[in-house]
């Protein structure tokens, strides 16, 4: 029941910005968009999340369109260590306090020299 | 380092057996969720615990059950193991919030192999 669509794979040159797109056209008004990455089937690593405003932290920036139907994760200066599977996720609420993260199949980002 | 710890990291069980996986949530986090990740797939939500009660469940049969303790740590129990239960089991913790966009942190997972 994934609510997101991502390209299966992307390449990026080291030092360049990596822009990972995500479609979530059926997102509801109270549902957040989260981004995680996973390296070699370790636990998912939190990157960033947002509701409707653009967000930035030390790892990345998240750009959410005004209609909230899509978003882009930006890694400003990709390094080889950023090679991973990146998941765009919608946090779905059952009730005000119960929720789940709906993972799709993610984007495999390959950073090359 | 997320502060979410899981044990054991790897284990092998025989079909039909039972298994218990454990999770210690990050300090201050009172909500714990469990996810199953089969090889090559994204994690799938099993259930969530808050205040020692299950308050949300995914499409998993009743032989998947859990507990949350007063210190917010949690257990995932799987009875009558099947071969398809072989997967990485992930624990995620967060603080409580009403429709809150709080940060959710995952542990490194427990690899379960059923033979």
Interface residues (C-beta under 8 A of the other chain):
Chain A: X2 X30 X32 X34 X36 X41 X42 X43 X44 X45 X46 X49 X50 X51 X87 X91 X93 X94 X95 X96 X97 X98 X99 X100 X101 X102 X103 X104 X105 X106
Chain B: X2 X4 X31 X33 X35 X37 X39 X41 X42 X43 X44 X45 X48 X50 X55 X56 X58 X88 X90 X92 X96 X97 X98 X99 X101 X103 X104 X105 X106 X107 X108 X109
